[in-house]
Amino acid sequence: MPKKLDEYKLLEDFKKEYTNHIIKFRMDNNMSQQEFADYVGLKQQSISRIENGVSDIRISTLIKILACTKKRIKIGGNR
């Protein structure tokens, strides 16, 4: 597979992983998007856009969410 396609797949896989983590964390803790947004210090609209794939997440926002949910995500493939 060409390098660009590998990078695109890696990015899409990563996006799917953090999106699934956010949704699972919310559901496991019986939180609405608003409650989760308040918990991590973001706006509900931001959580909605992230969960629906409408916007890419900023690194600083991702770090904030991961810290609040005590989650680690591996970035990168087997290189």
SULZI-V668718 format. One record per backbone hydrogen bond with DSSP energy under -1.0 kcal/mol. CO is the residue of the C=O (numbers start at 1). NH is the residue of the N-H. If there is no record, write none. Layout:
CO;NH, CO;NH
This chain:
2;6, 3;7, 4;8, 5;9, 6;10, 7;11, 8;12, 9;13, 10;14, 11;15, 12;16, 13;17, 14;18, 15;19, 16;20, 17;21, 18;22, 19;23, 20;24, 21;25, 22;26, 23;27, 24;28, 25;29, 26;31, 27;30, 32;36, 33;37, 34;38, 35;39, 36;40, 37;41, 37;42, 43;47, 44;48, 45;49, 46;50, 47;51, 48;52, 49;54, 49;55, 50;53, 58;62, 59;63, 60;64, 61;65, 62;66, 63;67, 64;68, 65;69, 66;71, 77;79
